[in-house]
Every structure is written in C-alpha cells, then in structure tokens.
Amino acid sequence: ATKEGLKLDETEEEKKAAEELKAATEGLCKVIKDTLGDKVEKVVVSDRLADSPCVLVTGEYGWSANMERIMKAQ
C-alpha cells in the first residue's frame, strides 16, 4: 500500500477524531513542507501508520518506487 489515497473503513467517531488531529497538526505540516521545499509534493497527517513516525508514498497517479527504479535503469 504505497499509493496515495488508500481509504480504510472508518466510523463517524474516527472521522471526527482524524479531522481534529489534522486541524491540530496543520502548523507542523506547514513547517515540514517549508523545510523540505521541492523535495516533497505535500505533507499530510495519516491514520494508516501504527509504528512508524512517517512514510513516503507515491502520488495517486505517479510511478511506484519499483517502476521508477526500472525506468532509471534503462
């Protein structure tokens, strides 16, 4: 699941908690995006992480990491 836009089933309570978390961390996401600049497309809060502090994902319509590796090798 390395593509952006993965949707998991959520209850209304979980959706509300996710929106509150997103609002609470908006400033942090902006600082991280400003720091990384053009190295990242966007910085967002996700609820699909359990043990890792962050994850890099391919854009919804972008190449997977494996496809990018193959194309660079040619």
All heavy atoms as TSV, in Angstrom:
chain	resi	resn	atom	element	x	y	z
A	1	ALA	N	N	0.838	-1.176	0.000
A	1	ALA	CA	C	0.000	0.000	0.000
A	1	ALA	C	C	0.879	1.233	0.000
A	1	ALA	O	O	0.985	1.933	0.978
A	1	ALA	CB	C	-0.916	-0.026	1.192
A	2	THR	N	N	1.537	1.460	-1.144
A	2	THR	CA	C	2.425	2.613	-1.224
A	2	THR	C	C	1.844	3.754	-2.035
A	2	THR	O	O	2.513	4.743	-2.255
A	2	THR	CB	C	3.780	2.217	-1.848
A	2	THR	OG1	O	3.557	1.730	-3.168
A	2	THR	CG2	C	4.488	1.175	-1.012
A	3	LYS	N	N	0.614	3.628	-2.490
A	3	LYS	CA	C	-0.028	4.687	-3.265
A	3	LYS	C	C	-0.806	5.618	-2.351
A	3	LYS	O	O	-1.385	5.195	-1.352
A	3	LYS	CB	C	-0.995	4.098	-4.300
A	3	LYS	CG	C	-0.325	3.405	-5.448
A	3	LYS	CD	C	0.126	4.419	-6.459
A	3	LYS	CE	C	0.631	3.702	-7.685
A	3	LYS	NZ	N	1.011	4.598	-8.722
A	4	GLU	N	N	-0.851	6.860	-2.727
A	4	GLU	CA	C	-1.632	7.856	-2.009
A	4	GLU	C	C	-3.125	7.574	-2.218
A	4	GLU	O	O	-3.528	7.051	-3.238
A	4	GLU	CB	C	-1.297	9.234	-2.573
A	4	GLU	CG	C	-2.127	10.351	-2.044
A	4	GLU	CD	C	-1.825	11.658	-2.757
A	4	GLU	OE1	O	-1.175	11.663	-3.791
A	4	GLU	OE2	O	-2.290	12.678	-2.240
A	5	GLY	N	N	-3.933	7.901	-1.243
A	5	GLY	CA	C	-5.377	7.797	-1.417
A	5	GLY	C	C	-5.979	6.497	-0.922
A	5	GLY	O	O	-7.138	6.218	-1.194
A	6	LEU	N	N	-5.219	5.684	-0.188
A	6	LEU	CA	C	-5.765	4.445	0.362
A	6	LEU	C	C	-6.848	4.783	1.378
A	6	LEU	O	O	-6.625	5.555	2.297
A	6	LEU	CB	C	-4.659	3.630	1.037
A	6	LEU	CG	C	-5.098	2.354	1.744
A	6	LEU	CD1	C	-5.586	1.326	0.716
A	6	LEU	CD2	C	-3.966	1.783	2.554
A	7	LYS	N	N	-8.035	4.238	1.192
A	7	LYS	CA	C	-9.153	4.509	2.098
A	7	LYS	C	C	-9.471	3.251	2.913
A	7	LYS	O	O	-9.643	2.169	2.365
A	7	LYS	CB	C	-10.412	4.908	1.318
A	7	LYS	CG	C	-10.236	6.150	0.482
A	7	LYS	CD	C	-10.053	7.369	1.348
A	7	LYS	CE	C	-9.906	8.601	0.477
A	7	LYS	NZ	N	-9.430	9.735	1.201
A	8	LEU	N	N	-9.535	3.424	4.220
A	8	LEU	CA	C	-9.901	2.345	5.126
A	8	LEU	C	C	-11.272	2.659	5.710
A	8	LEU	O	O	-11.649	3.821	5.840
A	8	LEU	CB	C	-8.864	2.222	6.247
A	8	LEU	CG	C	-7.415	1.973	5.802
A	8	LEU	CD1	C	-6.482	2.029	7.000
A	8	LEU	CD2	C	-7.288	0.646	5.093
A	9	ASP	N	N	-12.023	1.633	6.046
A	9	ASP	CA	C	-13.338	1.849	6.651
A	9	ASP	C	C	-13.184	2.557	7.991
A	9	ASP	O	O	-12.352	2.182	8.807
A	9	ASP	CB	C	-14.065	0.521	6.855
A	9	ASP	CG	C	-14.452	-0.127	5.537
A	9	ASP	OD1	O	-14.597	0.603	4.544
A	9	ASP	OD2	O	-14.603	-1.355	5.517
A	10	GLU	N	N	-14.000	3.588	8.201
A	10	GLU	CA	C	-13.950	4.377	9.429
A	10	GLU	C	C	-15.354	4.619	9.951
A	10	GLU	O	O	-16.296	4.743	9.172
A	10	GLU	CB	C	-13.338	5.755	9.167
A	10	GLU	CG	C	-11.927	5.773	8.711
A	10	GLU	CD	C	-11.440	7.207	8.503
A	10	GLU	OE1	O	-12.062	7.944	7.717
A	10	GLU	OE2	O	-10.453	7.564	9.149
A	11	THR	N	N	-15.443	4.732	11.261
A	11	THR	CA	C	-16.711	5.120	11.861
A	11	THR	C	C	-16.761	6.654	11.874
A	11	THR	O	O	-15.758	7.320	11.631
A	11	THR	CB	C	-16.827	4.600	13.307
A	11	THR	OG1	O	-15.819	5.235	14.105
A	11	THR	CG2	C	-16.675	3.085	13.368
A	12	GLU	N	N	-17.927	7.197	12.153
A	12	GLU	CA	C	-18.069	8.656	12.231
A	12	GLU	C	C	-17.173	9.234	13.329
A	12	GLU	O	O	-16.610	10.309	13.174
A	12	GLU	CB	C	-19.537	9.035	12.489
A	12	GLU	CG	C	-20.432	8.809	11.295
A	12	GLU	CD	C	-20.017	9.637	10.084
A	12	GLU	OE1	O	-19.629	10.808	10.253
A	12	GLU	OE2	O	-20.070	9.093	8.970
A	13	GLU	N	N	-17.039	8.512	14.439
A	13	GLU	CA	C	-16.203	8.970	15.546
A	13	GLU	C	C	-14.729	9.032	15.112
A	13	GLU	O	O	-14.020	9.982	15.433
A	13	GLU	CB	C	-16.362	8.014	16.728
A	13	GLU	CG	C	-15.683	8.468	17.992
A	13	GLU	CD	C	-15.983	7.542	19.139
A	13	GLU	OE1	O	-17.152	7.474	19.567
A	13	GLU	OE2	O	-15.038	6.882	19.602
A	14	GLU	N	N	-14.280	8.036	14.351
A	14	GLU	CA	C	-12.902	8.015	13.865
A	14	GLU	C	C	-12.660	9.142	12.859
A	14	GLU	O	O	-11.601	9.770	12.868
A	14	GLU	CB	C	-12.577	6.662	13.223
A	14	GLU	CG	C	-12.478	5.528	14.225
A	14	GLU	CD	C	-12.359	4.171	13.565
A	14	GLU	OE1	O	-12.846	4.004	12.422
A	14	GLU	OE2	O	-11.772	3.273	14.198
A	15	LYS	N	N	-13.648	9.414	12.010
A	15	LYS	CA	C	-13.526	10.502	11.045
A	15	LYS	C	C	-13.402	11.845	11.758
A	15	LYS	O	O	-12.599	12.689	11.381
A	15	LYS	CB	C	-14.724	10.524	10.104
A	15	LYS	CG	C	-14.726	9.401	9.093
A	15	LYS	CD	C	-15.951	9.475	8.212
A	15	LYS	CE	C	-16.028	8.285	7.276
A	15	LYS	NZ	N	-17.233	8.306	6.445
A	16	LYS	N	N	-14.201	12.027	12.803
A	16	LYS	CA	C	-14.165	13.277	13.562
A	16	LYS	C	C	-12.811	13.442	14.259
A	16	LYS	O	O	-12.225	14.527	14.241
A	16	LYS	CB	C	-15.293	13.298	14.596
A	16	LYS	CG	C	-15.364	14.577	15.378
A	16	LYS	CD	C	-16.495	14.574	16.367
A	16	LYS	CE	C	-16.487	15.863	17.161
A	16	LYS	NZ	N	-17.427	15.849	18.275
A	17	ALA	N	N	-12.304	12.366	14.845
A	17	ALA	CA	C	-11.003	12.413	15.512
A	17	ALA	C	C	-9.891	12.724	14.512
A	17	ALA	O	O	-8.960	13.487	14.812
A	17	ALA	CB	C	-10.725	11.094	16.227
A	18	ALA	N	N	-9.983	12.162	13.315
A	18	ALA	CA	C	-8.977	12.409	12.282
A	18	ALA	C	C	-9.002	13.871	11.846
A	18	ALA	O	O	-7.946	14.484	11.627
A	18	ALA	CB	C	-9.211	11.490	11.088
A	19	GLU	N	N	-10.186	14.447	11.712
A	19	GLU	CA	C	-10.295	15.859	11.333
A	19	GLU	C	C	-9.717	16.769	12.420
A	19	GLU	O	O	-9.053	17.762	12.121
A	19	GLU	CB	C	-11.754	16.226	11.044
A	19	GLU	CG	C	-12.276	15.666	9.750
A	19	GLU	CD	C	-11.517	16.171	8.541
A	19	GLU	OE1	O	-11.163	17.373	8.487
A	19	GLU	OE2	O	-11.255	15.355	7.642
A	20	GLU	N	N	-9.972	16.428	13.686
A	20	GLU	CA	C	-9.424	17.217	14.795
A	20	GLU	C	C	-7.903	17.131	14.811
A	20	GLU	O	O	-7.223	18.130	15.018
A	20	GLU	CB	C	-9.999	16.735	16.124
A	20	GLU	CG	C	-11.466	17.074	16.306
A	20	GLU	CD	C	-12.062	16.464	17.570
A	20	GLU	OE1	O	-11.333	15.776	18.317
A	20	GLU	OE2	O	-13.261	16.681	17.804
A	21	LEU	N	N	-7.366	15.936	14.572
A	21	LEU	CA	C	-5.915	15.751	14.531
A	21	LEU	C	C	-5.312	16.528	13.366
A	21	LEU	O	O	-4.271	17.174	13.515
A	21	LEU	CB	C	-5.580	14.267	14.408
A	21	LEU	CG	C	-4.104	13.912	14.333
A	21	LEU	CD1	C	-3.387	14.349	15.605
A	21	LEU	CD2	C	-3.926	12.427	14.114
A	22	LYS	N	N	-5.977	16.487	12.230
A	22	LYS	CA	C	-5.497	17.210	11.057
A	22	LYS	C	C	-5.442	18.712	11.342
A	22	LYS	O	O	-4.466	19.379	11.004
A	22	LYS	CB	C	-6.411	16.928	9.870
A	22	LYS	CG	C	-5.963	17.581	8.590
A	22	LYS	CD	C	-6.884	17.217	7.443
A	22	LYS	CE	C	-6.478	17.907	6.167
A	22	LYS	NZ	N	-7.352	17.590	5.040
A	23	ALA	N	N	-6.480	19.232	11.974
A	23	ALA	CA	C	-6.521	20.656	12.309
A	23	ALA	C	C	-5.444	21.021	13.332
A	23	ALA	O	O	-4.809	22.077	13.225
A	23	ALA	CB	C	-7.902	21.023	12.841
A	24	ALA	N	N	-5.219	20.124	14.299
A	24	ALA	CA	C	-4.240	20.395	15.350
A	24	ALA	C	C	-2.803	20.365	14.832
A	24	ALA	O	O	-1.932	21.053	15.370
A	24	ALA	CB	C	-4.400	19.388	16.482
A	25	THR	N	N	-2.537	19.599	13.775
A	25	THR	CA	C	-1.174	19.452	13.276
A	25	THR	C	C	-0.925	20.220	11.975
A	25	THR	O	O	0.118	20.051	11.359
A	25	THR	CB	C	-0.834	17.971	13.061
A	25	THR	OG1	O	-1.778	17.410	12.147
A	25	THR	CG2	C	-0.850	17.204	14.363
A	26	GLU	N	N	-1.854	21.066	11.592
A	26	GLU	CA	C	-1.721	21.810	10.347
A	26	GLU	C	C	-0.455	22.671	10.332
A	26	GLU	O	O	0.261	22.732	9.334
A	26	GLU	CB	C	-2.954	22.685	10.128
A	26	GLU	CG	C	-2.988	23.364	8.798
A	26	GLU	CD	C	-4.281	24.118	8.576
A	26	GLU	OE1	O	-5.302	23.800	9.212
A	26	GLU	OE2	O	-4.258	25.034	7.746
A	27	GLY	N	N	-0.156	23.319	11.452
A	27	GLY	CA	C	1.041	24.159	11.539
A	27	GLY	C	C	2.320	23.354	11.390
A	27	GLY	O	O	3.256	23.771	10.690
A	28	LEU	N	N	2.375	22.187	12.022
A	28	LEU	CA	C	3.546	21.317	11.923
A	28	LEU	C	C	3.749	20.848	10.484
A	28	LEU	O	O	4.872	20.861	9.976
A	28	LEU	CB	C	3.398	20.113	12.851
A	28	LEU	CG	C	4.507	19.066	12.764
A	28	LEU	CD1	C	5.850	19.671	13.146
A	28	LEU	CD2	C	4.176	17.873	13.630
A	29	CYS	N	N	2.671	20.469	9.827
A	29	CYS	CA	C	2.765	20.029	8.432
A	29	CYS	C	C	3.303	21.148	7.552
A	29	CYS	O	O	4.119	20.910	6.657
A	29	CYS	CB	C	1.411	19.547	7.930
A	29	CYS	SG	S	0.871	17.986	8.662
A	30	LYS	N	N	2.869	22.379	7.809
A	30	LYS	CA	C	3.335	23.530	7.025
A	30	LYS	C	C	4.826	23.757	7.248
A	30	LYS	O	O	5.570	23.999	6.288
A	30	LYS	CB	C	2.538	24.781	7.392
A	30	LYS	CG	C	2.895	25.982	6.537
A	30	LYS	CD	C	2.054	27.179	6.893
A	30	LYS	CE	C	2.328	28.414	6.094
A	30	LYS	NZ	N	3.606	28.615	5.513
A	31	VAL	N	N	5.290	23.653	8.475
A	31	VAL	CA	C	6.709	23.838	8.775
A	31	VAL	C	C	7.551	22.758	8.086
A	31	VAL	O	O	8.595	23.049	7.499
A	31	VAL	CB	C	6.956	23.826	10.306
A	31	VAL	CG1	C	8.428	23.725	10.628
A	31	VAL	CG2	C	6.346	25.055	10.948
A	32	ILE	N	N	7.079	21.514	8.136
A	32	ILE	CA	C	7.816	20.425	7.492
A	32	ILE	C	C	7.870	20.644	5.989
A	32	ILE	O	O	8.917	20.474	5.362
A	32	ILE	CB	C	7.193	19.060	7.841
A	32	ILE	CG1	C	7.385	18.770	9.335
A	32	ILE	CG2	C	7.804	17.949	7.005
A	32	ILE	CD1	C	6.624	17.557	9.828
A	33	LYS	N	N	6.757	21.028	5.389
A	33	LYS	CA	C	6.715	21.285	3.947
A	33	LYS	C	C	7.645	22.435	3.577
A	33	LYS	O	O	8.392	22.359	2.602
A	33	LYS	CB	C	5.275	21.587	3.500
A	33	LYS	CG	C	5.138	22.058	2.066
A	33	LYS	CD	C	5.587	21.026	1.060
A	33	LYS	CE	C	5.379	21.564	-0.353
A	33	LYS	NZ	N	6.307	21.040	-1.300
A	34	ASP	N	N	7.643	23.495	4.360
A	34	ASP	CA	C	8.527	24.638	4.098
A	34	ASP	C	C	9.992	24.234	4.218
A	34	ASP	O	O	10.835	24.682	3.441
A	34	ASP	CB	C	8.224	25.792	5.046
A	34	ASP	CG	C	6.875	26.437	4.779
A	34	ASP	OD1	O	6.307	26.204	3.685
A	34	ASP	OD2	O	6.389	27.163	5.665
A	35	THR	N	N	10.298	23.376	5.186
A	35	THR	CA	C	11.669	22.927	5.398
A	35	THR	C	C	12.151	22.045	4.251
A	35	THR	O	O	13.257	22.203	3.759
A	35	THR	CB	C	11.783	22.150	6.725
A	35	THR	OG1	O	11.368	22.997	7.793
A	35	THR	CG2	C	13.206	21.688	6.972
A	36	LEU	N	N	11.299	21.116	3.806
A	36	LEU	CA	C	11.689	20.186	2.750
A	36	LEU	C	C	11.543	20.784	1.354
A	36	LEU	O	O	12.157	20.299	0.408
A	36	LEU	CB	C	10.878	18.897	2.862
A	36	LEU	CG	C	11.143	18.081	4.131
A	36	LEU	CD1	C	10.215	16.890	4.188
A	36	LEU	CD2	C	12.587	17.645	4.208
A	37	GLY	N	N	10.723	21.799	1.216
A	37	GLY	CA	C	10.585	22.515	-0.050
A	37	GLY	C	C	10.133	21.630	-1.201
A	37	GLY	O	O	9.145	20.917	-1.102
A	38	ASP	N	N	10.897	21.672	-2.299
A	38	ASP	CA	C	10.535	20.941	-3.512
A	38	ASP	C	C	10.857	19.451	-3.438
A	38	ASP	O	O	10.581	18.714	-4.378
A	38	ASP	CB	C	11.252	21.540	-4.728
A	38	ASP	CG	C	10.734	22.925	-5.063
A	38	ASP	OD1	O	9.598	23.235	-4.654
A	38	ASP	OD2	O	11.458	23.681	-5.727
A	39	LYS	N	N	11.447	19.002	-2.349
A	39	LYS	CA	C	11.771	17.580	-2.213
A	39	LYS	C	C	10.517	16.735	-1.981
A	39	LYS	O	O	10.546	15.528	-2.187
A	39	LYS	CB	C	12.760	17.362	-1.072
A	39	LYS	CG	C	14.110	18.001	-1.331
A	39	LYS	CD	C	15.036	17.789	-0.170
A	39	LYS	CE	C	16.354	18.529	-0.409
A	39	LYS	NZ	N	17.243	18.411	0.733
A	40	VAL	N	N	9.443	17.366	-1.523
A	40	VAL	CA	C	8.178	16.662	-1.299
A	40	VAL	C	C	7.050	17.422	-1.977
A	40	VAL	O	O	7.107	18.636	-2.133
A	40	VAL	CB	C	7.852	16.496	0.206
A	40	VAL	CG1	C	8.883	15.634	0.907
A	40	VAL	CG2	C	7.744	17.820	0.903
A	41	GLU	N	N	6.033	16.679	-2.382
A	41	GLU	CA	C	4.877	17.319	-3.022
A	41	GLU	C	C	3.936	17.897	-1.980
A	41	GLU	O	O	3.436	19.004	-2.118
A	41	GLU	CB	C	4.136	16.284	-3.863
A	41	GLU	CG	C	2.997	16.856	-4.669
A	41	GLU	CD	C	2.358	15.819	-5.564
A	41	GLU	OE1	O	3.082	15.016	-6.152
A	41	GLU	OE2	O	1.118	15.832	-5.651
A	42	LYS	N	N	3.667	17.116	-0.914
A	42	LYS	CA	C	2.821	17.612	0.162
A	42	LYS	C	C	3.103	16.833	1.435
A	42	LYS	O	O	3.667	15.741	1.404
A	42	LYS	CB	C	1.342	17.532	-0.206
A	42	LYS	CG	C	0.813	16.132	-0.427
A	42	LYS	CD	C	-0.647	16.185	-0.829
A	42	LYS	CE	C	-1.200	14.805	-1.113
A	42	LYS	NZ	N	-2.596	14.845	-1.463
A	43	VAL	N	N	2.710	17.410	2.558
A	43	VAL	CA	C	2.867	16.786	3.872
A	43	VAL	C	C	1.492	16.735	4.500
A	43	VAL	O	O	0.825	17.761	4.617
A	43	VAL	CB	C	3.834	17.604	4.768
A	43	VAL	CG1	C	3.932	17.002	6.148
A	43	VAL	CG2	C	5.202	17.718	4.113
A	44	VAL	N	N	1.049	15.527	4.873
A	44	VAL	CA	C	-0.276	15.362	5.462
A	44	VAL	C	C	-0.216	14.401	6.641
A	44	VAL	O	O	0.705	13.595	6.750
A	44	VAL	CB	C	-1.307	14.832	4.439
A	44	VAL	CG1	C	-1.529	15.823	3.326
A	44	VAL	CG2	C	-0.880	13.505	3.877
A	45	VAL	N	N	-1.219	14.472	7.497
A	45	VAL	CA	C	-1.373	13.549	8.609
A	45	VAL	C	C	-2.146	12.335	8.112
A	45	VAL	O	O	-3.087	12.465	7.344
A	45	VAL	CB	C	-2.145	14.230	9.765
A	45	VAL	CG1	C	-2.423	13.253	10.882
A	45	VAL	CG2	C	-1.376	15.414	10.281
A	46	SER	N	N	-1.723	11.153	8.537
A	46	SER	CA	C	-2.371	9.921	8.097
A	46	SER	C	C	-2.699	9.053	9.297
A	46	SER	O	O	-1.993	9.073	10.306
A	46	SER	CB	C	-1.446	9.157	7.152
A	46	SER	OG	O	-1.993	7.912	6.833
A	47	ASP	N	N	-3.755	8.265	9.161
A	47	ASP	CA	C	-4.110	7.353	10.251
A	47	ASP	C	C	-3.736	5.906	9.921
A	47	ASP	O	O	-4.047	5.003	10.667
A	47	ASP	CB	C	-5.607	7.438	10.563
A	47	ASP	CG	C	-6.452	7.068	9.373
A	47	ASP	OD1	O	-5.917	6.947	8.260
A	47	ASP	OD2	O	-7.667	6.908	9.554
A	48	ARG	N	N	-3.031	5.670	8.827
A	48	ARG	CA	C	-2.693	4.302	8.467
A	48	ARG	C	C	-1.351	3.843	9.026
A	48	ARG	O	O	-0.949	2.724	8.818
A	48	ARG	CB	C	-2.753	4.100	6.966
A	48	ARG	CG	C	-1.822	4.919	6.168
A	48	ARG	CD	C	-2.052	4.665	4.694
A	48	ARG	NE	N	-0.798	4.785	3.985
A	48	ARG	CZ	C	-0.654	4.714	2.705
A	48	ARG	NH1	N	-1.698	4.492	1.950
A	48	ARG	NH2	N	0.513	4.853	2.143
A	49	LEU	N	N	-0.642	4.703	9.764
A	49	LEU	CA	C	0.617	4.325	10.383
A	49	LEU	C	C	0.382	3.853	11.805
A	49	LEU	O	O	-0.388	4.438	12.544
A	49	LEU	CB	C	1.579	5.507	10.401
A	49	LEU	CG	C	1.967	6.066	9.039
A	49	LEU	CD1	C	2.846	7.278	9.222
A	49	LEU	CD2	C	2.643	5.026	8.206
A	50	ALA	N	N	1.093	2.788	12.187
A	50	ALA	CA	C	0.948	2.267	13.546
A	50	ALA	C	C	2.244	2.421	14.339
A	50	ALA	O	O	2.226	2.888	15.470
A	50	ALA	CB	C	0.536	0.801	13.508
A	51	ASP	N	N	3.368	2.064	13.735
A	51	ASP	CA	C	4.636	2.067	14.464
A	51	ASP	C	C	5.657	3.066	13.932
A	51	ASP	O	O	6.637	3.347	14.589
A	51	ASP	CB	C	5.267	0.666	14.421
A	51	ASP	CG	C	4.394	-0.381	15.110
A	51	ASP	OD1	O	3.696	-0.020	16.080
A	51	ASP	OD2	O	4.405	-1.543	14.666
A	52	SER	N	N	5.450	3.576	12.735
A	52	SER	CA	C	6.421	4.475	12.109
A	52	SER	C	C	5.992	5.925	12.279
A	52	SER	O	O	4.811	6.229	12.213
A	52	SER	CB	C	6.523	4.174	10.616
A	52	SER	OG	O	6.912	2.843	10.413
A	53	PRO	N	N	6.948	6.835	12.452
A	53	PRO	CA	C	6.582	8.247	12.577
A	53	PRO	C	C	6.189	8.884	11.255
A	53	PRO	O	O	5.478	9.859	11.241
A	53	PRO	CB	C	7.844	8.889	13.135
A	53	PRO	CG	C	8.948	7.987	12.698
A	53	PRO	CD	C	8.367	6.605	12.651
A	54	CYS	N	N	6.656	8.324	10.121
A	54	CYS	CA	C	6.301	8.888	8.823
A	54	CYS	C	C	6.456	7.828	7.733
A	54	CYS	O	O	7.050	6.785	7.954
A	54	CYS	CB	C	7.161	10.101	8.490
A	54	CYS	SG	S	8.877	9.698	8.192
A	55	VAL	N	N	5.921	8.135	6.567
A	55	VAL	CA	C	6.037	7.237	5.416
A	55	VAL	C	C	6.075	8.095	4.150
A	55	VAL	O	O	5.446	9.144	4.087
A	55	VAL	CB	C	4.861	6.226	5.364
A	55	VAL	CG1	C	3.548	6.921	5.163
A	55	VAL	CG2	C	5.082	5.169	4.308
A	56	LEU	N	N	6.835	7.643	3.171
A	56	LEU	CA	C	6.864	8.293	1.870
A	56	LEU	C	C	5.991	7.471	0.945
A	56	LEU	O	O	6.136	6.258	0.876
A	56	LEU	CB	C	8.294	8.342	1.312
A	56	LEU	CG	C	9.304	9.104	2.151
A	56	LEU	CD1	C	10.694	8.971	1.539
A	56	LEU	CD2	C	8.924	10.557	2.271
A	57	VAL	N	N	5.076	8.119	0.253
A	57	VAL	CA	C	4.193	7.403	-0.659
A	57	VAL	C	C	4.266	8.015	-2.042
A	57	VAL	O	O	4.611	9.174	-2.208
A	57	VAL	CB	C	2.719	7.406	-0.171
A	57	VAL	CG1	C	2.585	6.678	1.142
A	57	VAL	CG2	C	2.175	8.798	-0.060
A	58	THR	N	N	3.932	7.190	-3.016
A	58	THR	CA	C	3.864	7.633	-4.398
A	58	THR	C	C	2.542	8.357	-4.592
A	58	THR	O	O	1.534	7.967	-4.016
A	58	THR	CB	C	3.918	6.408	-5.330
A	58	THR	OG1	O	5.105	5.674	-5.047
A	58	THR	CG2	C	3.914	6.820	-6.770
A	59	GLY	N	N	2.535	9.394	-5.407
A	59	GLY	CA	C	1.300	10.089	-5.721
A	59	GLY	C	C	0.278	9.126	-6.310
A	59	GLY	O	O	0.628	8.078	-6.854
A	60	GLU	N	N	-0.954	9.476	-6.214
A	60	GLU	CA	C	-2.038	8.590	-6.652
A	60	GLU	C	C	-1.867	8.147	-8.103
A	60	GLU	O	O	-2.171	7.023	-8.458
A	60	GLU	CB	C	-3.376	9.301	-6.469
A	60	GLU	CG	C	-4.568	8.402	-6.666
A	60	GLU	CD	C	-5.860	9.091	-6.279
A	60	GLU	OE1	O	-5.840	10.258	-5.838
A	60	GLU	OE2	O	-6.902	8.437	-6.420
A	61	TYR	N	N	-1.360	9.023	-8.947
A	61	TYR	CA	C	-1.184	8.683	-10.360
A	61	TYR	C	C	0.287	8.616	-10.757
A	61	TYR	O	O	0.616	8.583	-11.930
A	61	TYR	CB	C	-1.917	9.695	-11.242
A	61	TYR	CG	C	-3.391	9.722	-10.940
A	61	TYR	CD1	C	-3.959	10.796	-10.267
A	61	TYR	CD2	C	-4.201	8.652	-11.293
A	61	TYR	CE1	C	-5.314	10.815	-9.976
A	61	TYR	CE2	C	-5.554	8.664	-10.994
A	61	TYR	CZ	C	-6.095	9.754	-10.341
A	61	TYR	OH	O	-7.421	9.766	-10.045
A	62	GLY	N	N	1.174	8.569	-9.775
A	62	GLY	CA	C	2.605	8.525	-10.060
A	62	GLY	C	C	3.124	7.105	-10.196
A	62	GLY	O	O	2.416	6.125	-9.986
A	63	TRP	N	N	4.391	7.003	-10.558
A	63	TRP	CA	C	5.044	5.704	-10.666
A	63	TRP	C	C	5.316	5.139	-9.285
A	63	TRP	O	O	5.622	5.871	-8.345
A	63	TRP	CB	C	6.379	5.843	-11.375
A	63	TRP	CG	C	6.288	6.048	-12.847
A	63	TRP	CD1	C	5.168	5.929	-13.623
A	63	TRP	CD2	C	7.341	6.418	-13.720
A	63	TRP	NE1	N	5.475	6.196	-14.926
A	63	TRP	CE2	C	6.814	6.494	-15.020
A	63	TRP	CE3	C	8.686	6.684	-13.535
A	63	TRP	CZ2	C	7.577	6.824	-16.115
A	63	TRP	CZ3	C	9.446	7.017	-14.646
A	63	TRP	CH2	C	8.901	7.080	-15.905
A	64	SER	N	N	5.265	3.831	-9.166
A	64	SER	CA	C	5.658	3.183	-7.921
A	64	SER	C	C	7.183	3.262	-7.817
A	64	SER	O	O	7.876	3.548	-8.802
A	64	SER	CB	C	5.208	1.717	-7.914
A	64	SER	OG	O	5.927	0.984	-8.882
A	65	ALA	N	N	7.716	3.006	-6.647
A	65	ALA	CA	C	9.163	3.057	-6.462
A	65	ALA	C	C	9.853	2.037	-7.367
A	65	ALA	O	O	10.914	2.309	-7.936
A	65	ALA	CB	C	9.506	2.801	-5.001
A	66	ASN	N	N	9.256	0.873	-7.522
A	66	ASN	CA	C	9.840	-0.162	-8.373
A	66	ASN	C	C	9.838	0.277	-9.840
A	66	ASN	O	O	10.834	0.094	-10.550
A	66	ASN	CB	C	9.089	-1.475	-8.207
A	66	ASN	CG	C	9.800	-2.632	-8.859
A	66	ASN	OD1	O	11.024	-2.735	-8.776
A	66	ASN	ND2	N	9.055	-3.495	-9.518
A	67	MET	N	N	8.756	0.866	-10.315
A	67	MET	CA	C	8.685	1.330	-11.701
A	67	MET	C	C	9.702	2.441	-11.950
A	67	MET	O	O	10.351	2.481	-12.996
A	67	MET	CB	C	7.280	1.818	-12.039
A	67	MET	CG	C	7.156	2.354	-13.453
A	67	MET	SD	S	7.593	1.167	-14.720
A	67	MET	CE	C	6.052	0.324	-14.895
A	68	GLU	N	N	9.875	3.330	-11.004
A	68	GLU	CA	C	10.859	4.395	-11.155
A	68	GLU	C	C	12.266	3.810	-11.239
A	68	GLU	O	O	13.079	4.239	-12.055
A	68	GLU	CB	C	10.761	5.375	-9.985
A	68	GLU	CG	C	11.593	6.603	-10.181
A	68	GLU	CD	C	11.297	7.694	-9.166
A	68	GLU	OE1	O	10.228	7.672	-8.554
A	68	GLU	OE2	O	12.168	8.567	-9.021
A	69	ARG	N	N	12.543	2.802	-10.427
A	69	ARG	CA	C	13.857	2.130	-10.454
A	69	ARG	C	C	14.086	1.493	-11.825
A	69	ARG	O	O	15.178	1.619	-12.404
A	69	ARG	CB	C	13.916	1.066	-9.363
A	69	ARG	CG	C	15.243	0.335	-9.283
A	69	ARG	CD	C	15.194	-0.785	-8.242
A	69	ARG	NE	N	14.147	-1.748	-8.490
A	69	ARG	CZ	C	14.256	-2.782	-9.338
A	69	ARG	NH1	N	15.361	-2.964	-10.022
A	69	ARG	NH2	N	13.263	-3.620	-9.496
A	70	ILE	N	N	13.083	0.836	-12.364
A	70	ILE	CA	C	13.202	0.189	-13.677
A	70	ILE	C	C	13.454	1.223	-14.768
A	70	ILE	O	O	14.310	1.033	-15.637
A	70	ILE	CB	C	11.935	-0.633	-13.981
A	70	ILE	CG1	C	11.862	-1.842	-13.055
A	70	ILE	CG2	C	11.903	-1.074	-15.449
A	70	ILE	CD1	C	10.531	-2.565	-13.079
A	71	MET	N	N	12.714	2.321	-14.747
A	71	MET	CA	C	12.864	3.343	-15.776
A	71	MET	C	C	14.236	4.028	-15.714
A	71	MET	O	O	14.802	4.366	-16.741
A	71	MET	CB	C	11.757	4.385	-15.659
A	71	MET	CG	C	10.359	3.818	-15.927
A	71	MET	SD	S	10.200	2.986	-17.502
A	71	MET	CE	C	10.169	4.368	-18.607
A	72	LYS	N	N	14.767	4.225	-14.518
A	72	LYS	CA	C	16.088	4.840	-14.389
A	72	LYS	C	C	17.188	3.909	-14.883
A	72	LYS	O	O	18.230	4.362	-15.341
A	72	LYS	CB	C	16.360	5.229	-12.927
A	72	LYS	CG	C	15.640	6.478	-12.507
A	72	LYS	CD	C	16.006	6.879	-11.109
A	72	LYS	CE	C	15.289	8.159	-10.724
A	72	LYS	NZ	N	15.631	8.581	-9.372
A	73	ALA	N	N	16.965	2.598	-14.808
A	73	ALA	CA	C	17.957	1.618	-15.230
A	73	ALA	C	C	18.069	1.533	-16.748
A	73	ALA	O	O	19.064	1.042	-17.268
A	73	ALA	CB	C	17.626	0.246	-14.658
A	74	GLN	N	N	17.068	2.004	-17.473
A	74	GLN	CA	C	17.093	1.886	-18.937
A	74	GLN	C	C	17.859	2.998	-19.584
A	74	GLN	O	O	18.007	4.054	-19.213
A	74	GLN	CB	C	15.675	1.861	-19.481
A	74	GLN	CG	C	14.959	0.619	-19.081
A	74	GLN	CD	C	13.557	0.542	-19.674
A	74	GLN	OE1	O	13.133	1.423	-20.422
A	74	GLN	NE2	N	12.849	-0.509	-19.349
